[in-house]
Amino acid sequence: MSQIIYATEKVRTYDGLKRLCEYAGKSDEWCSELWIALLADPQLYREFVYYLEHHAFADHMKVEGYSLTDFYVWQMERHNLINDTGKNTEACNKEAMVLQAFWTMTEIKKEPAGLKRRLEEGSGMDRE
């Protein structure tokens, strides 16, 4: 009789991702794309597991000098600018910003030059 070994970590991690996506209002398709990206990148996957367990970024991973915290802050600044709030309000879905930070990390690995330029340009409209 052969034994079946069932690794529950990935099941729990996927469940955590699905719950975050649902809370953040992300579509199933978007969630699936992020899941595929996490599975394809073991370091980013470990960062995500750490986030689920501690509700904080480990920030062990950096790409082009940027960490997940950097992307999270960048997402918050963009949210505040778009909504003209000037600060982080209760209306801001922090979990959506976390998911976007993970998504941005996958994007900078694909196309570092374009995203790095957007990050460094800033979001202010009062540039000369």
C-alpha positions, 0 to 999 in steps of 0.5 A, a space after each residue: 500500500 502506497 502512502 499519499 503525502 499531502 502538502 497542506 502549505 500550498 493549500 493554506 497559502 492559496 486559501 489565504 490568497 483567495 480570501 485576501 483577493 475576495 476582501 480586496 475586491 480582486 477578480 478570480 482571474 487576477 487572483 489566479 494570475 498572482 498565484 501563478 506568479 507566486 508559484 513561479 518565484 520561490 522567493 516571492 512565494 516565501 515572502 507571501 507566506 511570511 505576510 500571511 503568517 505575520 501580517 507584515 512584509 519580511 522584505 528579504 527580497 529586493 529587485 532593482 533596489 525595491 522591496 515590497 514595503 517600497 511598492 506598498 508605500 508607492 501604491 498608497 501614495 498613488 491611491 491618495 493622489 487618485 482619491 485626492 485624500 492627502 492621507 491614508 483614510 479608512 476608505 483605503 483597502 490596505 489588503 488591496 495595496 498589499 496585493 498590489 505590492 506583490 503584483 508590482 514585484 512580479 511586474 518589475 522582474 518582467 520589465 524593470 526599466 519601465 516600472 523603475 522609471 515610473 517609480 522614480 518619476 514621482 506622482 506629483 502634478 507640480 513638476 516643471 
